[in-house]
């Protein structure tokens, strides 16, 4: 029911988002009934083979996957609360947990795995499917005694609930401040476009929702420290009820790992990743902290000098440099040193024109044709749909949805939502991927006849997510299990950070940046200034990532399930990131979804990926190679196309011509 048949444009099978809550629930029931029936038939198969067992199960999973992924997207993005609720219920994993503990199905897959002749005749990806299924059964506790299986199942169901509640708490948070224009002095004028106002005690105040995008603008531009302080504290004390949820999740994951024979959740999750062990991650982070801290302290001293000078000029006492000062004074320092004003730069990145120019640039680099679809089925009127084709072969490759703007009830961050994987159907035909690029750049609706100016930071975010988008669309695997971003978690950020790096590349900037009024290309002095400013305050920036990664690995490598996650966060924030909140008790962990889902014990993937990306950029994309379709074609075929169907280290060695290292990252920040 989630597919609209199309015999003409748009190409491929198009997902439908126009469902009632009852239709969503009914679709899930029908799907589960069909899956149970097929599994029962597989369990009764007298002569288990890959074709009769493994292929049948995975063809079913591949065909049904999109309904689950679509429900997940609707739970996070639908403007209708009843749809979000029904979709959230549909994404619960009880049935997956039930299937993973079916001993009769495990017995059939095990028979295939233990058949040397059968395994020998399989292609590499088919063989990997069997091995991955066996690994999945082991991780589900299939070999444990019944009582421990039930305990594991109970933990998994509770974790599913905790993750859903945590995410919903963030999405539904309505923390708001009411600030006068005087209090918002220094903030760009377009910040006020479309803002609601209220009148209290004779004063006109603007309603400022404390979202990531709105908070970032105020912290970068507001000249009054009292305003920055208020916004920072409001942002850093949201969703306190999420702290006990994370606390419980940490304890449950430790219990789960212990049941499977691991000393910690991190030891369990890292076993199949490049890092292998939490000790490897901890050593990397400790080394980075040691090298970065002196540089970060020098950078903070520079910012402290600027704030002290402002205080002396205003005739007020200097009380210190606080967390709410950092973004403001880093911007001031960069603008003064490199003559790059954020308010001037953003005039060259107007939506929707910048989207079109970015897609045109990637058409050339990746050998694609990208076309916008008229009147598509979408979950909100502001969402656009694009088709992606291979320019040379004219083969259809997939769909990309683009949902950029804030609205009530919407997921509040920036992410790429996979809606459907590409895969080979049982009849030999091909299903194509669909993916959604989601951000929260500005409040809807924009003013009539006035474009939304995204700014360089937003363009960087857009390019980062496009790395995930193209990883999914350009991946061509036989099975959904390995499609696109389904790579080891510490490799998933490689494409996103490679694409993000283009935000500072002079030639790429000249291709995408054009003044929204005059049509003039971005001036060379701005282009060069942006490039020169890229690694300013890299010590502070990287130390922030080190802190988050260190905290994440600390809570999940601990053997103490009762450690205080809130207290530890505050201590590590001060000790590693050198945070100064003027003794205000903040708890930024309560809105960081990464700790709760997907990146639990694997937040280090951002730093790991940054090091590998820096190596690729310095080795293969240096100089004019960044504009070389030939180099990008190799990147597409070696890094993007295989998804998770190949060993990631083998892919890196093939692309680089040697084993990767972290020298380029350290060199880029002056170490």
C-alpha positions, 0 to 999 in steps of 0.5 A: 500500500506504500507504493504508487504504480507509475507507468510514466514519469516520475520514474520507478515505483514512487512511495505514497505518504497519503495514509490514515492512521488506520491504513498504516496500522492495517498495512503493518498487520498484513505485512506481519501476517505475510511474513509469519506465513513465509517463515513457517513455510521456510521452517518446514522446508525439508532440504534447506538450500540458499535459494529455498531458505536464505534467499526467500527470507531476504527477498521478503525482507527486501520487499517489505523494508520500505514500509517500515522505513516509510513509517519511521520517516512519518513518525519523525516528519509528518505534520499530523500528530495522529500519523506520527503516533500510528507510524511510531507504533508501526516501527516497533521491533517486537516482530523482528525480535520474535523472528530473531529467536525462532529456533526453527528458522535458525536451524535452516540457515545453520544447515546452509551455513554448514553445507560446504558445497552450498557455500562454495557455490555462492557469490561473494555477496550471497555468502556474506548474507549467510554469514551476516544472518548467522552473526545476527542470530548469535547477537540475538542470543539464539544459543542462550538458554530459554530464560536468558533469551526471554530476558534478552528479548525483554531488554530489546523491547524496552530499548525500542520504547526508550529510543522512541520516547527519547526522540519524541521528547526532543521533537515535541519540545517547545522551549521558547524565549521571548526577546525584544529587538534590543535584546536581539541586537546584532542578529541579522534582519532576516532572523525576524522574518515571519517571527511571531510577536507578543506584547507584554508590559508594553514591550514587543517581544519576538517568539524565539523557539529554542531549536538548533538552527535558531539557537546557532544564529543567536549565539553567533550574532547577538551582541548582548552577553545576557541574551547569549547566556539565556539562549545557551542555558535554555538550549542546554537544559531542554528535555531533562526527562531524557536523562533517566531514559539514557541512564536506563538504556546504558544499564540495559545495554550493559546487561544485554552485552553481559548476557552475550558474553561481552564485558561491555556494550562497547566491546559488543558493538565494536567487534565488527567495526574497524576499531575492533575494541573500545581500548583502540578508540580510547587511546585514539581519543586520549592522544587527540586530546593531548595534542589538541588541548594546548592549541585549544587553550591558545584559541580560547585565550585569543577569544578571551582577549577579544571579550576583555577588550569589549568589556573595557570598551563598554566600561564593564567588568570582565568576568570570564569567557563562557560557553555562550561566548565562543561562537560569537567571538570565533565569528568576530575573530574570523571576520576580522582576520579574513574579511569574511562577513557571514551576513555578506556570504549568505547572500550568495546561497539563496534557496532554492537556486543554490540547491539547483546549482549544487545538483548541477555540480554533482551531475558533472562530477559524478556523471549524473542527471538530476530532475525535479518531479512535479506534484509528487506525493510527499508528507508536507507541501514544502518537500521536493522530490528529485529523480537521479539518473546515470548520465552515460547509460540513462539508467534510473538510479533512485529518488531523493526527497528534500525537506529543509525547513522547520515546522511543528512536530518535525525531527529537529536536527539534520539527517538522511532518512533511508526510505527504500534500498536498492535491491534485486527482486526474486524475478530478476528485476531491480528496485531502486533506492529512495532517500530523504535529505532532512534539515531545519534551516529556517522557519516556514513559511518564508516571506513571499518574494523573498528567498531563504538565505542559507548561509555557509554553515547551512551549505556545509550541512547540506553537502554533508547530508548529500554525501549520505544521500549519494552513498544510498542512491549510487550504491548497487548491491544485490541485497538491502542488507548491504545497501548504501550507508549500511557499512561499519558505523565507523565508516559511515561518515566517509562520504558525508565528510568528503562532500562536506569538504567541498564547502571550502573548495574555491572552484566548487564555491564558484559553481554554486554561489551566486548573489540572490539579487544581482546574479553575480558570482561570489567574489574571489576575496570571499571564496579565498577568505572562506577557504583560509578560515576553514581551520580557524579554531580547529582545536576548539572544534575538534576537542568538542568532538573528542569530548562527545566521543570520549563520553559516549565510549565511557558510558558504554565501555563501563562495567558499572551499569549504575554510573551517573550519566548526567554527572559524568557528562558535566565532568568530562565536558569541563575536563576535556572540552574546557567548558565554562558554564559559570557553574550553571547546571546544564545537561546537553546530553538530553538532546543528543540522539546519537548517544541513544540510537545508532551511534551508541559507543560509536560517536568516535565515527565522526573523528575516525571518518574525518581522519580517513577523509582528510587522507583521501582528500590530500592523496586523491583529491588534491589540487585540480583533482577535486574537479576531476570527473575521473577521480570522482568516478573512481570514488563512486565505483570504489567507495560508494557503489559497493555499500557494505558488500565489501571490506571497507579497508580493502576499498580504502586501500584500493582507492588510496593505493596504500593503507590510510593514516591520520597524518593529513588530519593532524597536518590540517590543524597544524599538528 
